[in-house]
Amino acid sequence: MIPFLNKRIFTLRKAPLLLMSVAMAAFTLPAWGVLGGNVSSVQDDQTRLKGTLQVTKAAGYEIHEIQTEQGVKVREFVSAGGTVFGVAWEGPWKPNMRQLLGSYFDQYVNAVPATKTTHGPVTVQSSGLVVHLAGHPGAFVGQAYLTQMIPQSASAAVIK
């Protein structure tokens, strides 16, 4: 292998956050409800995603599920007070994490270097923010939630 190229590959391997950021910028789902935001964003998300919306009521919260023709499924978990306390997704692309996490994005980015050393699933648990990402091109899944905002009638296990 060419020494320059070999050195460059080594340098890129030592910068997983950079690689992850580039990949997320290249392959991102359209934006949706911001974690910690309010329920009014769900209608905007449905319009942006050009998907169908189904609302399911549960004890103390609602699940707003948007399904697109491209196979993207986004579920927003909304408390009785109208706050998005969790988001789950599945589809052919990774989500736009900045848009998804809103004001919690910097907290997520600061926690990733300590937990992400190789390719594969990402789990971040930092000051009440929990994020799980997994998959490969064509099949990504994940969820993000705020532990302090989950209603008493629910648990983190419902965010899927």
RAJOGI-V793388 format. One record per backbone hydrogen bond with DSSP energy under -1.0 kcal/mol. NH is the residue of the N-H (numbers start at 0). CO is the residue of the C=O. E is the energy in kcal/mol with one decimal. If there is no record, write none. Layout:
NH|CO|E, NH|CO|E
//
This chain:
5|1|-2.6, 6|2|-2.5, 7|3|-2.2, 8|4|-2.5, 9|5|-2.1, 10|6|-2.3, 11|7|-2.3, 12|8|-2.2, 13|9|-1.2, 14|11|-1.5, 18|14|-2.0, 19|15|-2.8, 20|16|-2.4, 21|17|-2.4, 22|18|-2.6, 23|19|-2.6, 24|20|-2.1, 25|21|-2.1, 26|22|-2.4, 28|93|-1.2, 34|99|-2.6, 35|83|-3.0, 36|33|-2.8, 38|81|-1.9, 40|37|-1.6, 41|38|-1.9, 44|40|-2.3, 45|41|-2.4, 46|42|-1.9, 47|43|-2.7, 48|44|-2.9, 49|45|-1.0, 50|45|-1.5, 51|66|-2.5, 53|64|-2.4, 55|62|-2.5, 57|60|-2.8, 60|57|-1.0, 61|77|-2.6, 62|55|-2.9, 63|75|-2.9, 64|53|-3.1, 65|73|-3.2, 66|51|-2.2, 67|71|-2.5, 70|67|-1.3, 72|89|-2.9, 73|65|-2.5, 74|87|-3.1, 75|63|-2.6, 76|85|-3.1, 77|61|-2.8, 78|82|-2.8, 79|59|-1.3, 81|78|-2.2, 83|36|-2.8, 84|76|-2.3, 85|76|-1.2, 86|143|-2.7, 87|74|-2.6, 88|141|-2.3, 89|72|-1.8, 90|139|-2.2, 96|94|-1.2, 99|95|-2.5, 100|96|-2.8, 101|97|-1.5, 103|100|-2.7, 104|101|-1.8, 107|103|-2.0, 108|104|-2.8, 109|105|-2.5, 110|106|-1.2, 111|107|-1.6, 114|111|-1.4, 115|111|-3.0, 121|132|-2.5, 123|130|-2.7, 125|128|-2.7, 128|125|-2.0, 129|144|-2.5, 130|123|-2.4, 131|142|-2.9, 132|121|-2.5, 133|140|-2.2, 135|138|-1.7, 137|91|-2.0, 138|135|-3.2, 139|90|-3.8, 140|133|-2.4, 141|88|-1.7, 142|131|-2.0, 143|86|-2.6, 144|129|-2.4, 145|84|-2.2, 146|127|-2.8, 148|145|-1.5, 153|150|-2.0, 157|154|-1.6, 158|155|-1.5, 159|157|-1.6
//
